[in-house]
Amino acid sequence: MRKYIYLFALVFPIILSNCSSGKKAYEKGDYYSAVLKSVNRLRQNPSHKKSKEALRKSYPLAVQTAEQKATTILSTNAQFKYKNAMAYYERINTMYNEIRAAPGALSVIKNPKNYFAKVASLKQQAAEENYEEALILLNRNTREDAKTAFLLFREANSFVPNYKDVRDKMDEAKFLATLKVVVEQIPVPSRYNLSGNFFQDKIEEYLHTQFRSNEFVQFYTPREVKSNKLPFVDQYLRLQFDDFVVGETHTERHTEKVSRDSVKTGTVSTRAGEKDVYSTVSATLVVNRKEVRSRGLLSMRVTDADSKAVLTHRKFNGEFIWFSQWGNFNGDERALSDEQLDICQQQEVLPPDPQTLFIEFTRPIYDQLVPAVNDFYRRY
């Protein structure tokens, strides 16, 4: 019983806080939040008195506040005034939709107000002001201005789909705003009779189809540059193995004496009957272990295409250790653990081929390279 009283003492303040959240927002003068919180509470409990009272008081003030702010903005020559005014009318529309979807709230505010027609009109004007400002920025012909222009064109298109030639302008701004990076992956020297294609293809796939850290960065291959698909380059990302070893083999043999106490080894006859005999058993265990180690060091260097300055230079280690264990013993097998017995049942196994070992040690390198590329290009 005391446990339930304790749980109630913990939960009751939370319930009370949720019930009065609309009232608290109203008392702080945040009438819009007060309306939404009250409506949400009435959606769960249509007869909740405190939420009805909070809604009744806060809704007229929330509408009045939004209307006044929108009207004030529209009376000025402020930049993006139509978009900013529209945001306040959208608040009124949001309250309208929320109230209409909650019977408990609709019983308090029977005729909520909406500005759907007004917002539709303002969207046209907001699209125009975005479009005109974006054109000014685009004509400055800088990457940062082109970024802002692209975002403004995109927003204009969200206000009025296919507004004027906004889609073409978005493409133009996006191309100018995008950092163009050519990825140079240096092949593995042929004398090793190995192919780095799997690793390199995996990197290309990520950079060209999965990279999401910055929409204003685009990676290209040297082939695309040679085919004149790229008029200019901003940076070069060069990836190269500085060093690697594949198939470094080490073999060890370990011999040890093992024993186990209190093992039943037989029985003896006594006047009371048969009696088990327990003693210590032992064995000599020989364990062979072959390790094949493969490791490599990848260099990532980013240089500026114009100044040739090195912008970052990082190196990533990768290692893969393949091993095989087998063994034998002399003596009483009961002295061995299950794991030791299992080793004695194994035979020497041939290691994977060098190409497979190469692929395996590049996996941890890839796992380091991807976040490093993301972190570096996120700032652009």
C-alpha atoms as one frame of an Amber mdcrd trajectory, in Angstrom:
protein
   0.000   0.000   0.000   2.818   2.366   0.895   4.350   1.652  -2.533   1.181
   2.834  -4.313   1.001   5.965  -2.143   4.608   6.720  -3.122   3.903   6.225
  -6.843   0.837   8.454  -6.614   2.924  11.130  -4.920   5.332  11.020  -7.864
   2.732  10.931 -10.637   0.158  13.377  -9.234   2.330  16.517  -9.642   2.976
  15.553 -13.275  -0.750  15.125 -13.930  -1.475  18.415 -12.184   1.197  20.167
 -14.246  -0.296  18.847 -17.506  -3.781  19.911 -16.455  -2.697  23.441 -15.663
  -0.236  23.932 -18.516  -2.760  25.930 -20.551  -3.498  28.130 -17.569   0.197
  28.719 -16.869   0.852  29.739 -20.468  -2.111  32.124 -20.288  -0.793  33.694
 -17.080   2.611  34.217 -18.762   0.936  36.006 -21.676   1.707  33.255 -24.182
  -1.864  33.063 -25.438  -1.095  31.023 -28.552   0.589  28.250 -26.529  -2.215
  28.434 -23.986  -4.760  27.724 -26.730  -2.844  24.765 -28.163  -2.168  23.217
 -24.753  -5.769  23.650 -23.636  -7.094  22.143 -26.870  -4.744  19.200 -26.541
  -5.955  18.575 -22.983  -9.590  18.803 -24.098  -8.900  16.324 -26.858  -7.979
  13.840 -24.131 -10.688  14.941 -21.695 -13.496  16.987 -23.358 -15.014  18.002
 -20.017 -11.870  19.284 -18.310 -13.008  22.519 -16.638  -9.652  24.259 -16.169
  -8.688  23.736 -19.796 -12.070  25.036 -20.975 -11.632  28.158 -18.889  -8.052
  28.666 -20.106  -9.200  28.253 -23.713 -12.126  30.646 -23.261  -9.803  33.362
 -21.949  -6.746  32.805 -24.124  -8.301  32.282 -27.574  -9.631  35.854 -28.159
  -6.341  37.301 -26.959  -4.304  34.916 -29.145  -6.303  35.931 -32.225  -6.109
  39.608 -31.349  -2.347  39.451 -30.779  -1.696  37.646 -34.069  -3.912  40.072
 -36.022  -2.229  43.110 -34.510   1.280  41.837 -35.235   0.387  40.885 -38.798
  -1.251  44.271 -39.441   1.726  46.127 -37.992   4.183  44.209 -40.162   2.166
  44.839 -43.307   2.104  48.576 -42.604   5.907  48.777 -42.737   8.474  48.523
 -45.509  10.303  45.721 -43.718  12.029  43.060 -45.787   9.922  39.909 -46.233
   6.939  41.596 -44.608   4.415  39.422 -46.444   6.104  36.209 -45.352   6.400
  37.382 -41.753   2.817  38.638 -41.594   1.610  35.391 -43.129   3.202  33.465
 -40.264   0.878  35.173 -37.772  -2.209  34.508 -39.888  -1.064  30.899 -40.127
  -1.178  30.775 -36.323  -4.833  31.710 -36.421  -5.451  29.015 -39.015  -3.606
  26.467 -36.884  -5.801  27.288 -33.888  -8.861  26.977 -36.147  -7.831  23.489
 -37.303  -6.960  22.333 -33.796 -10.223  23.546 -32.276 -12.312  22.059 -35.091
 -10.664  18.678 -34.460 -11.442  18.680 -30.701 -15.171  18.505 -29.757 -14.408
  19.634 -26.202 -12.681  22.763 -27.515 -15.383  23.415 -30.129 -17.979  23.498
 -27.365 -16.103  26.504 -25.913 -15.119  28.311 -29.143 -18.086  27.603 -31.380
 -16.959  29.753 -34.328 -13.165  29.860 -34.500 -11.731  32.367 -36.908  -9.644
  31.571 -39.978  -7.617  33.476 -42.565  -7.213  30.848 -45.267  -8.132  33.261
 -48.053  -5.824  35.909 -46.652  -2.917  33.463 -46.446  -3.503  32.336 -50.036
  -3.235  35.967 -51.150  -0.158  36.623 -49.046   1.585  33.559 -50.469   1.629
  35.206 -53.879   3.182  38.355 -52.426   5.588  36.382 -50.262   6.727  34.387
 -53.298   7.341  37.635 -55.189   9.388  39.273 -52.421  11.480  36.104 -52.014
  12.006  35.856 -55.756  13.104  39.477 -56.154  15.543  39.333 -53.232  16.955
  36.036 -54.496  17.626  37.584 -57.923  19.612  40.379 -56.306  21.705  37.909
 -54.336  22.238  35.615 -57.322  23.593  38.504 -59.394  26.327  39.108 -56.819
  27.900  35.913 -58.124  29.333  34.675 -54.823  28.906  31.228 -53.344  27.463
  32.418 -50.022  24.965  34.742 -51.708  23.990  31.940 -54.074  23.263  29.703
 -51.064  20.851  32.247 -49.633  19.347  32.823 -53.072  18.709  29.106 -53.519
  16.937  28.886 -50.152  14.798  31.923 -51.008  13.903  30.507 -54.435  13.007
  27.182 -52.828  10.811  28.886 -50.249   9.117  30.931 -52.978   8.358  27.687
 -54.786   6.818  26.290 -51.584   4.544  29.343 -51.375   3.500  29.158 -55.037
   4.610  25.988 -56.869   6.342  26.729 -60.203   6.247  30.472 -59.585   7.615
  32.186 -62.715  10.905  30.478 -63.672  11.771  29.678 -60.070  12.786  26.078
 -60.757  15.379  27.144 -63.322  16.628  29.797 -60.931  16.900  27.209 -58.151
  19.105  25.059 -60.392  21.252  28.057 -61.324  21.666  29.162 -57.709  22.320
  25.619 -56.499  25.109  25.101 -59.024  26.813  28.376 -58.100  26.374  27.703
 -54.381  27.775  24.174 -54.539  31.376  23.420 -53.591  32.738  21.229 -56.372
  35.160  18.582 -55.140  37.049  16.171 -57.375  37.856  12.878 -55.663  41.174
  11.345 -56.667  41.626   7.749 -55.504  45.145   6.520 -56.159  45.145   2.824
 -57.230  46.971   0.194 -55.202  50.415  -0.480 -56.778  50.067  -3.347 -59.240
  53.152  -5.152 -57.936  51.112  -6.361 -54.963  48.712  -8.215 -57.269  45.795
  -6.746 -55.302  42.806  -4.672 -56.296  41.446  -1.789 -54.257  38.332  -1.571
 -56.421  35.972  -2.819 -53.726  37.169  -0.194 -51.256  37.287   2.594 -53.826
  33.876   1.730 -55.267  32.416   1.788 -51.787  33.813   5.281 -51.191  32.552
   6.516 -54.553  29.101   5.124 -53.855  28.969   6.924 -50.523  30.239  10.280
 -51.793  28.097  10.318 -54.925  24.833   8.822 -53.652  24.739   8.754 -49.847
  26.546  11.910 -48.658  23.979  14.078 -46.814  26.022  16.290 -44.490  25.821
  19.360 -46.719  23.527  19.871 -49.686  25.938  22.500 -51.028  28.830  20.074
 -51.565  29.070  17.850 -54.638  31.726  15.243 -55.406  32.952  14.478 -58.924
  35.230  11.905 -60.499  38.267  12.834 -62.626  36.419  11.286 -65.574  33.660
  13.887 -65.244  36.235  16.684 -65.266  37.909  15.327 -68.400  34.565  15.063
 -70.191  34.037  18.816 -69.635  31.000  18.275 -67.431  32.556  20.547 -64.827
  33.602  24.094 -65.823  35.680  24.672 -62.686  36.847  22.868 -59.542  36.988
  24.208 -55.977  38.837  21.415 -54.177  40.607  18.117 -54.672  40.062  15.235
 -52.235  42.947  12.800 -52.617  42.819   9.315 -51.064  45.900   7.119 -51.109
  47.342   4.168 -49.206  50.648   5.303 -47.720  51.473   1.835 -46.472  49.922
  -1.583 -46.065  50.884  -5.152 -45.226  48.821  -8.177 -46.214  49.371 -11.692
 -44.893  51.972 -11.177 -42.173  51.984 -14.637 -40.550  52.902 -15.584 -36.971
  52.673 -19.106 -35.533  52.925 -19.966 -31.838  52.926 -23.255 -29.942  52.011
 -23.293 -26.278  52.435 -26.334 -24.028  50.981 -26.560 -20.552  50.140 -29.147
 -17.944  46.509 -29.089 -16.830  44.805 -30.944 -13.982  41.445 -31.228 -12.303
  40.739 -32.243  -8.706  37.989 -34.433  -7.333  37.409 -36.462 -10.483  35.812
 -39.880 -10.013  38.440 -42.423 -11.033  36.931 -45.669  -9.750  35.174 -47.506
  -6.908  36.248 -49.655  -3.920  34.334 -52.234  -1.970  33.699 -51.616   1.731
  31.566 -53.335   4.363  28.951 -50.650   3.729  29.008 -51.329  -0.005  30.608
 -49.768  -3.089  32.318 -46.396  -2.563  33.430 -43.922  -5.265  37.067 -42.972
  -5.428  38.018 -39.383  -6.354  41.483 -38.183  -7.293  43.359 -35.645  -9.426
  43.690 -36.240 -13.166  46.191 -34.493 -15.446  47.150 -34.062 -19.074  49.681
 -32.228 -21.232  47.988 -29.802 -23.624  49.620 -28.419 -26.789  47.857 -25.457
 -28.473  48.933 -24.133 -31.872  47.814 -20.671 -32.974  48.408 -19.138 -36.378
  47.734 -15.421 -36.855  47.673 -13.671 -40.211  47.802  -9.904 -39.774  46.902
  -7.347 -42.405  46.996  -3.596 -41.866  47.140  -0.362 -43.778  47.387   3.427
 -43.530  45.151   5.622 -45.697  45.929   9.279 -46.317  43.147  11.835 -46.886
  44.362  15.171 -48.230  42.143  18.077 -49.290  43.694  20.906 -51.319  42.327
  24.157 -52.673  42.148  24.064 -56.471  43.356  27.655 -56.942  45.914  28.244
 -54.203  47.035  24.599 -53.892  46.947  25.096 -50.111  46.409  21.946 -48.026
  43.115  22.418 -46.188  43.280  19.197 -44.186  45.480  16.118 -44.083  44.467
  13.117 -42.016  45.528   9.478 -41.827  43.489   6.425 -40.855  44.753   3.059
 -39.651  43.048  -0.254 -40.287  43.904  -3.754 -39.113  42.468  -7.235 -39.489
  43.778 -10.311 -37.657  42.700 -13.729 -38.874  43.617 -16.682 -36.670  43.281
 -20.427 -36.445  43.752 -22.613 -33.340  44.215 -26.357 -33.099  45.829 -28.693
 -30.609  46.358 -32.123 -29.058  46.918 -33.607 -25.633  48.450 -36.558 -23.810
  46.877 -37.850 -20.628  43.388 -37.890 -19.188  40.954 -35.830 -21.248  38.874
 -35.191 -18.127  41.574 -32.753 -17.029  40.641 -30.464 -19.962  37.921 -27.831
 -20.039  35.231 -27.878 -22.727  37.039 -25.060 -24.554  40.341 -26.956 -24.480
  38.676 -30.113 -25.753  37.127 -28.125 -28.579  40.555 -26.772 -29.596  41.923
 -30.313 -29.682  39.170 -31.321 -32.075  40.137 -28.591 -34.545  42.576 -28.853
 -37.422  44.777 -26.233 -39.036  42.774 -24.094 -41.488  44.174 -22.198 -44.456
  43.847 -18.401 -44.183  41.728 -16.354 -46.602  43.296 -15.198 -49.862  45.239
 -11.881 -49.858  42.460  -9.984 -51.656  39.968 -10.917 -48.931  42.447  -9.890
 -46.220  42.952  -6.555 -47.980  39.199  -5.922 -48.046  38.862  -6.803 -44.368
  41.469  -4.369 -43.082  39.964  -1.544 -45.176  36.579  -1.861 -43.439  37.660
  -0.017 -40.240  39.421   2.578 -42.431  36.154   3.233 -44.259  34.339   3.561
 -40.925  36.793   6.314 -39.908  36.938   8.032 -43.290  33.203   8.616 -43.696
  32.687  10.634 -40.469  35.917  12.547 -41.172  34.628  13.613 -44.602  31.253
  14.498 -43.075  32.838  16.628 -40.358  35.126  18.473 -42.748  32.500  19.311
 -45.355  29.714  20.104 -42.913  31.238  23.589 -42.429  30.942  24.421 -46.123
